[in-house]
Each structure stands twice: as C-alpha cells, then as structure tokens.
Amino acid sequence: MKTKQNVLIALATIFILAMTVSSCTKDFEEINTNPVDPENASIDGIMAGVQYFEFAEPRFLTWRGNLIYSSQFANQFSYNAEGSWFGGDAYVNNQGWTDAIFNASYQKVSLNARNLLGTYNDLGDANGAAVAQIMMSWFYQKMTDIYGNIPYSEVIGDELILENPQPKYDNQKDIYMGILTNLKAQMDAIGSSTQVIQGAEGDFLYQGDPQKWKTFANTLRLRMAIRARDAFIQSGDQAFVDGVINDCLSNALIDESNQALVSKSESALILSFLDGGFEDIYHGFGGLGSKWVFSDRYMGLLNDNNDPRREQMAEASTTGMYEGTAISQRGVIPRDDLAIPSVKIIGTSTTDVASVVPTQVFTAGESYFLQAEAALLGYSGNAQSLYELGIRASMNFWGVEGSDIDDFIRDEAIATLSGTPEQQLESVWNQRWLALLMNGYEAWSLVRRTDLIPTLTDNDVFFVSAPNNGRVPRRLQYSTGELVANEANVQQAIEDQGPDQMTTNLWWDIQ
C-alpha cells in the first residue's frame, strides 16, 4: 500500500471535486468552468481518489451499503444481537441509507472517473485511458447490480461537465452488453503493452501495470457473463454470452499472483474513518449499537465442515462457542452467546489496523469459483481442480496454514464436488459465498441469482413483513434526490423495470 501522504492527496482531490460539483445529474448548467485543471492536478492524486471511493469506500458508505444492507441481505453478517441499533427486520428499506449509497458513491465516482479518463486522454496515455475505462466498468457493474437501470451511456465519456445534466437511465441488459463490449475493447487496446501508466503511485491495486489490469478486465467479464448467462439465453442471446465466456477462459484470469486488493494505510490516518470503515464502525462508537456478529448460516457452514477459516475470521463467544444469529429474527440473542469478528476484520481499535485483511476488489478465490462454475456449465476446465484452487486461495487469503488446507481438502466431504449437477453448482456457490465475506455487494448478487437463501415464512419467529415478506431484497430503491433532479428519466426507468420497490427483480435475476 502506498504512503499515508498519497492517500491524503487522493482525498484532497476527491473532496475538491465533490465540493465543486455536487452531483453528476444536476446543476451542471450553472457551472461555466472546469473545476479541476488537469495540467495542475496530480494524476496520481486523481487516480488514488477514484480508487479510494470506488474500491475502498469510507465508513459512511461501508456501514450503509456493505454492512447494514448487503452483508445482511447476503446472510453473512447480522446485527440481530443484544444492544445493536439495527436488530429487527433486516430486509426493510431505509431511504436515508439508500440515498447515501447513491449520493455518496455513484455521483462522486462517476464525476471523478470522467475526470481521470479525460486527464489520461489529454496526456496521450493510451494504457492509462484503458485502465480508467476498466475501473468505470467495474463501478457501473456494481451500481447496476444494486439498483438495476441506472445512467450509463451518457455518463461514461471523458467530459467532466455533462452536456445533458439529466442523463437517461439505461436498461440493465444494455448496460451489461455495453460493459462487456467495452472491457474487451480495453483489453485489445492494451494488447501486449507493458508500458506503466502515468499516475502509477496512485494505483493501489496494480501500481500501473497494464497487463494486470487487462487480466482484471477479463475476470470481470467472466463474472458478469456467468451472472447474466441465464438472462442472455432467455432473451435469445446465447451465442453472445457463450462467446464471451469462451473468450474469457482463453485469456489470462486473476490468480494468487495478481489479486485486486486494497490494503490499509501503513499507519492510521488522523481521521481514521477515512480509511475504509470496518474497524472504525466497530470500535468508533460507544456501546454495542454499531457492533455486528456472524449469521447462523455462515457460522453453521464453517462449524459443520471443520473449516479452518473459522478461527481466522471469528473470535469465540465468552462461552467458547462459535455461534451466529439468524437474519430478521424476532427477539435479539444475548451477545455473550455469539461469535464476533476477529481482528483480521475489525483490528483492535480505530487506529490499530495492522492485522486487518485487505479490501477484496477481486480475489483469486472468486476467479477460481467462477471458472469452476463455467466448467460445470459445460465450458472448458476441470471443475474439481478449479474448486479446490478456489478453496485454497480463500484459505490462503485468511492466513490458514498450508497443512490445515491440505487436511481440509483431503478429509472434508464438502471439498469434493459430488451429487447432481445442481448439487455441485450449489457447492461452488456456497464456497464462493464463504470467500466473499466482507464483500457484501458481490455476496448479495450471488444469493439473488442462485436463491441460496430461502424465503422466511414463519412470522412467529421471523419478521415476514411487507413488502419483502421474508424474501431477500432484489434491489435498492432509487435516490429521492434523483426522483427530484432527474424525475422524467427515473420515472421512465421505473416504467421499464417495474415498481420502485426492493421486491422488483433485476434483469438477470430470473430464478
């Protein structure tokens, strides 16, 4: 990870832009000058600022988007413990949190990513421009998988000030096809070049290495194609999606030598909440209200299969047990009976973060599990070998000893794919779900597509409340700010996609 000074440069850059332009979808007609002069702004700082808000997320976003919402929707972490501020129905909408995810993420990243791309174009740095567009693609994949239809085609250029201050909302299928096509174009643009991009000091993932970014782009294509495969087939585009998957498998994919990870700062920032968020959320507030625990499903899978990741991820309860608590259960569980996150997740304080694992942008474990799923679906590759590689990569990430990994793969039935094709796919999905801990956004997308999490039906035990009625939410509702500032386009998106409710399925969510 780069120095604290580089992170602060990034934050200064991002805050200047954020204060100068409040939104990517409003007030542009009142602005007559470019708020950032690319000749004077540091490309390192612009790059680092985009990566900070896009990949690391500050506490404000992590808490609302990654923890309270998506990690609970995915049934990984739970706030259903004594003393928590967020017990009760975990599937209910809180419009303030929903607005925060859009207003503090979509708008800032969209604006600053365009500035980054424009700067690279002005500098004549073709590899840098390709990397900027790859980063854009990752971000818009994340955001469309949260909301569904979003502004895309009119906000992905290099113009800092949009000609149209009220961009249209593209449908999700078009967004997916657009991203998949653009990623391939950026891979082709990089080609065999090894010319390090300008601004490499601000590239926390790959230090400006274009070949690693090319591999990242290809793995992102595989993630998206696997996720949307059934929807593409249903819409008559099987040849397209098959071509994408086959092409992905014929090119380099992420492995343990080129994982996309963002480490903590080498030393804590003066304002610790600016550096990611998990440790500050857990330790930075008085009492128990902000402190989360594990879900019963997550601890259950670890416990039932003698999984050596358990001791790396969790700390036993005061009674020496590794137990979790159900999502949306009526009545809170005594905290002393529950496992809590380990220091690898929360550190020991808001400033002692040396033990914390990096933020997962794209890991080798996820890459291998995607390849294993592709093999089970009839594409190239040995599903069992790839499945084992995924387990090993995830356990390596969490610091499990090699001998313990070997024992797990040799002795535990879950480490061998068996049963019907559907059962084998479910095994891959469950291991990918375990490996995605702390990446709630991707875990939530996975459980929506696969229906890994059953609908709650017992209203005496759980909150089976309208509108979700015990079903994992399918999306977040649109920002109230957008409903005012870009009303006509948001209303068109609702007409095209379905009611602006958490129960409305996204285009790829067809199961």
Beta strands, then each sheet from edge to edge (+ up, - down):
strand 1: 77-78
strand 2: 260-262
strand 3: 293-294
strand 4: 314-315
strand 5: 340-341
strand 6: 359-362
sheet 1: 1+ 3-
sheet 2: 2+ 6-
sheet 3: 4+ 5-
end
